[in-house]
């Protein structure tokens, strides 16, 4: 069994990656820390084979050394999932052995975790992340109107329907109707799945950003993206 820790300050990232890996029989998620302090403590106590992080969780190179030291003599490999705009070379230089884009398919993500668990910190993954074009994200983005992209961006940030309506100068019922259409176009069934879909498809995230909103949950309410609208 491959023990994996998924760490990030965004619940959307942790839940999303855990959901993708939980279906694998040989991979077990043993912790989902939301801060660097909690991550180091979890690594020291649980000694995972692989730690999966988002690129925004590691702004400085010495964080990699801290994680490695916390593992003690246990072999540990670190995987960072990056956005298209990230400088992958910086993570390579810092000692990260697995650097992949978030748009990687679930199958390749699981395969990458397995390879890192076997090779540990001694060998880098040979996957070229630039090869994984996000065709699904591009297809969905092309179907969405500007208003639908704007609504998705607001929802992923954790705003409720009435707040989205206020921001767009429209009615709450219009937002509800638009969300039904958005769910159909993206193939999701609720707000959490929509947030996970955006997280996994960075092309779509970029299209939403062009509509005038970011796709990150509000820092003061990190859990709101997981709640249903009132």
C-alpha positions in Angstrom: 0.0 0.0 0.0 1.3 3.4 -0.9 0.8 6.0 1.8 0.2 9.5 0.5 -0.2 12.9 2.1 -2.0 15.6 0.2 -1.3 19.1 1.5 -2.5 22.5 0.6 -4.3 25.5 2.2 -7.2 25.2 -0.3 -9.8 22.5 0.6 -10.7 22.3 -3.1 -7.2 21.0 -4.0 -7.0 18.5 -1.1 -10.5 17.1 -1.7 -10.0 17.0 -5.4 -6.7 15.1 -5.5 -7.9 12.8 -2.7 -11.1 12.0 -4.8 -9.0 11.2 -7.8 -6.6 8.9 -5.9 -9.1 7.3 -3.5 -10.4 4.9 -6.2 -7.0 3.2 -6.5 -6.7 0.0 -4.5 -3.0 0.4 -3.8 -3.0 4.1 -2.8 -4.1 5.3 0.7 -4.5 8.9 1.7 -3.3 9.1 5.3 -3.5 12.9 5.9 -4.6 16.2 4.3 -2.8 19.0 6.2 -3.7 22.5 5.4 -0.6 24.4 6.6 3.2 23.9 6.4 3.4 23.2 10.2 0.7 20.5 10.0 2.4 19.0 6.9 5.8 18.7 8.7 4.2 17.2 11.7 2.2 14.7 9.6 5.4 13.7 7.6 7.3 13.2 10.8 4.6 11.1 12.5 3.2 9.1 9.5 6.3 8.8 7.2 4.4 8.7 3.8 6.1 7.5 0.6 4.7 10.4 -1.4 3.6 13.9 -0.6 1.4 15.7 -3.1 1.3 19.5 -3.1 0.1 22.4 -5.2 2.7 24.8 -6.5 1.3 27.6 -4.5 1.9 25.7 -1.3 5.7 25.8 -1.8 6.8 29.4 -2.5 10.4 28.9 -1.3 12.9 26.2 -2.0 13.9 25.5 1.6 10.4 24.1 2.2 11.5 21.0 0.3 14.5 20.6 2.6 12.2 21.0 5.6 9.9 18.2 4.4 12.8 15.9 3.7 14.3 16.5 7.2 10.9 15.8 8.8 10.9 12.4 7.1 14.1 11.5 8.9 15.7 8.3 7.4 12.4 7.4 5.7 12.5 7.6 1.9 10.0 10.2 0.7 9.2 11.7 -2.7 7.5 15.0 -3.3 5.1 15.7 -6.2 4.1 19.2 -7.1 1.1 19.9 -9.3 1.6 23.1 -11.2 -0.4 25.6 -13.2 0.5 26.3 -16.8 2.0 29.6 -15.8 4.4 28.1 -13.2 8.2 27.9 -13.7 8.7 24.1 -13.5 12.5 24.4 -13.6 12.5 26.2 -10.2 10.8 23.2 -8.5 13.2 20.8 -10.3 16.2 22.8 -9.0 14.7 22.7 -5.5 14.8 18.9 -5.5 11.2 18.1 -6.4 11.2 14.7 -8.2 7.7 14.8 -9.6 6.5 18.0 -11.3 3.3 17.7 -13.3 0.6 20.0 -14.6 -2.8 19.9 -12.8 -4.4 18.9 -16.1 -2.8 15.5 -16.1 -5.3 12.7 -16.4 -6.3 10.7 -13.2 -4.8 7.6 -14.7 -1.4 9.3 -15.2 -1.6 10.9 -11.8 -2.0 7.6 -10.1 0.8 6.1 -12.3 3.1 9.0 -11.3 2.4 8.4 -7.6 3.3 4.7 -8.0 6.5 5.5 -9.8 7.6 8.0 -7.2 6.8 5.6 -4.4 9.2 3.1 -6.0 12.0 5.4 -7.0 11.7 7.8 -4.0 14.0 10.8 -4.1 16.6 9.1 -6.2 15.0 9.5 -9.7 12.8 12.0 -11.3 9.6 11.3 -13.2 10.2 11.2 -16.9 6.7 12.5 -17.8 6.8 15.6 -19.9 4.0 17.7 -18.5 3.8 19.8 -21.7 2.5 16.8 -23.6 -0.8 16.7 -21.7 -3.1 19.1 -23.6 -6.3 19.8 -21.7 -8.7 19.0 -24.5 -11.6 18.6 -22.2 -11.1 22.0 -20.5 -10.7 23.6 -23.9 -13.9 22.0 -25.2 -15.9 23.1 -22.1 -14.5 26.6 -22.1 -15.6 27.1 -25.7 -19.2 26.3 -24.8 -19.4 28.8 -21.9 -20.7 32.3 -22.3 -18.9 35.2 -20.6 -21.7 35.4 -18.0 -21.5 31.6 -17.3 -17.7 31.9 -16.8 -18.2 34.8 -14.4 -20.7 32.8 -12.4 -18.4 29.8 -12.2 -15.6 32.0 -11.0 -17.9 33.5 -8.3 -19.1 30.1 -7.2 -15.6 28.6 -7.0 -14.6 31.5 -4.7 -17.4 30.4 -2.3 -20.1 33.1 -3.0 -23.7 32.0 -2.6 -26.3 32.5 -5.3 -27.7 35.7 -3.8 -24.2 37.2 -3.6 -23.4 36.3 -7.2 -26.7 37.9 -8.2 -25.8 41.1 -6.4 -22.3 41.2 -8.0 -23.8 40.7 -11.5 -26.8 43.0 -11.0 -29.3 40.3 -11.7 -31.8 38.0 -9.8 -31.0 35.0 -7.7 -33.3 32.9 -9.9 -31.3 33.8 -13.0 -28.2 32.6 -11.2 -29.9 29.3 -10.3 -31.1 28.8 -13.9 -27.6 29.6 -15.2 -26.0 27.1 -12.8 -28.3 24.3 -14.1 -27.0 25.0 -17.6 -23.4 25.2 -16.4 -23.8 21.9 -14.6 -25.1 20.3 -17.8 -22.2 21.8 -19.9 -19.5 20.7 -17.5 -21.0 17.3 -16.7 -21.1 17.9 -12.9 -23.9 17.6 -10.4 -23.1 20.2 -7.7 -21.0 23.1 -6.7 -18.2 21.1 -5.2 -17.8 19.0 -8.3 -17.8 22.2 -10.3 -15.0 23.6 -8.2 -13.0 20.3 -8.6 -13.6 20.4 -12.4 -12.2 23.9 -12.6 -9.2 23.0 -10.4 -8.4 20.0 -12.7 -8.8 21.9 -16.0 -6.5 24.9 -16.0 -7.5 25.9 -19.5 -11.0 26.5 -18.1 -9.6 28.3 -15.0 -7.8 30.6 -17.4 -10.9 31.3 -19.3 -12.8 32.1 -16.1 -10.0 34.5 -15.0 -10.4 36.4 -18.4 -14.0 37.0 -17.4 -12.8 39.1 -14.5 -12.6 36.8 -11.5 -10.0 34.6 -9.9 -10.6 30.9 -9.2 -9.2 30.7 -5.7 -11.5 30.4 -2.7 -11.6 33.4 -0.4 -8.9 33.1 2.2 -11.1 34.1 5.1 -13.7 31.4 4.2 -11.7 28.5 2.8 -14.5 26.0 3.4 -17.3 27.9 1.6 -16.6 26.3 -1.7 -17.7 23.0 -0.2 -21.0 24.3 1.0 -24.2 24.4 -0.9 -25.7 27.8 -1.5 -28.4 28.8 0.9 
